Amino acid sequence: MDFNRRAFRDKGRQLKKINGFFSPQSHAFWDLLLRWQKDHMAPGHLVEIGVWKGKSSSVLASLKRDEEQLHMIDPGLKEERFREPS
Ligand SMILES: C[S@@+](CC[C@H](N)C(=O)[O-])C[C@H]1O[C@@H](n2cnc3c(N)ncnc32)[C@H](O)[C@@H]1O
């Protein structure tokens, strides 16, 4: 399994700009797990429940395969959050 140190560090820098609750340790664990799954297992769609502002979801998006879908769910968010500012 390839570990791209530069890509991981760049993603870590991007994550710092997104508000949320996803620690660098969680990022490292998810990165390892998702890259292992990408290399060794059959593809499958991804679902995250409790997306908040998308910090952890952005890691899922960066590691999903082209043929996989990512569904992001957060029943706690109000509809206004998804509208363009007027
Ligand atoms: C700690 S935040 C998620 C952090 C996010 N994953 C990140 O990377 O920053 C928890 C989120 O879960 C949502 N939530 C709370 N209770 C939930 C429930 N019962 N089912 C699904 N989502 C829930 C909240 O609306 C909130 O946005």
The ligand as an SDF file (V2000), in Angstrom:
LIG
                    3D

 27 29  0  0  0  0  0  0  0  0999 V2000
  -19.3890   16.2650   15.9660 C   0  0  0  0  0  0  0  0  0  0  0  0
  -20.3810   16.8060   14.6090 S   0  0  0  0  0  0  0  0  0  0  0  0
  -19.7060   15.9760   13.2180 C   0  0  0  0  0  0  0  0  0  0  0  0
  -18.3390   16.4010   12.8740 C   0  0  0  0  0  0  0  0  0  0  0  0
  -17.9400   16.1760   11.4400 C   0  0  0  0  0  0  0  0  0  0  0  0
  -17.9820   14.7790   11.0440 N   0  0  0  0  0  0  0  0  0  0  0  0
  -16.5770   16.8090   11.1760 C   0  0  0  0  0  0  0  0  0  0  0  0
  -15.7490   16.1890   10.4970 O   0  0  0  0  0  0  0  0  0  0  0  0
  -16.3810   17.9320   11.6300 O   0  0  0  0  0  0  0  0  0  0  0  0
  -21.8610   15.8300   14.8300 C   0  0  0  0  0  0  0  0  0  0  0  0
  -22.9320   16.0300   13.7700 C   0  0  0  0  0  0  0  0  0  0  0  0
  -23.8420   14.9450   13.9030 O   0  0  0  0  0  0  0  0  0  0  0  0
  -25.1540   15.4210   13.7260 C   0  0  0  0  0  0  0  0  0  0  0  0
  -26.0310   14.5510   14.5320 N   0  0  0  0  0  0  0  0  0  0  0  0
  -26.3470   14.6630   15.8150 C   0  0  0  0  0  0  0  0  0  0  0  0
  -27.1990   13.6970   16.2090 N   0  0  0  0  0  0  0  0  0  0  0  0
  -27.4100   12.9230   15.1330 C   0  0  0  0  0  0  0  0  0  0  0  0
  -28.1850   11.7570   14.8920 C   0  0  0  0  0  0  0  0  0  0  0  0
  -28.9330   11.1900   15.8390 N   0  0  0  0  0  0  0  0  0  0  0  0
  -28.1570   11.2150   13.6590 N   0  0  0  0  0  0  0  0  0  0  0  0
  -27.3930   11.7710   12.6860 C   0  0  0  0  0  0  0  0  0  0  0  0
  -26.6370   12.8780   12.8460 N   0  0  0  0  0  0  0  0  0  0  0  0
  -26.6590   13.4500   14.0520 C   0  0  0  0  0  0  0  0  0  0  0  0
  -25.1460   16.8630   14.1740 C   0  0  0  0  0  0  0  0  0  0  0  0
  -26.1080   17.6440   13.4610 O   0  0  0  0  0  0  0  0  0  0  0  0
  -23.7220   17.3140   13.8950 C   0  0  0  0  0  0  0  0  0  0  0  0
  -23.6570   18.0520   12.6910 O   0  0  0  0  0  0  0  0  0  0  0  0
  1  2  1  0
  2  3  1  0
  2 10  1  0
  3  4  1  0
  4  5  1  0
  5  6  1  0
  5  7  1  0
  7  8  2  0
  7  9  1  0
 10 11  1  0
 11 12  1  0
 11 26  1  0
 12 13  1  0
 13 14  1  0
 13 24  1  0
 14 15  1  0
 14 23  1  0
 15 16  2  0
 16 17  1  0
 17 18  1  0
 17 23  2  0
 18 19  1  0
 18 20  2  0
 20 21  1  0
 21 22  2  0
 22 23  1  0
 24 25  1  0
 24 26  1  0
 26 27  1  0
M  CHG  2   2   1   9  -1
M  END
$$$$
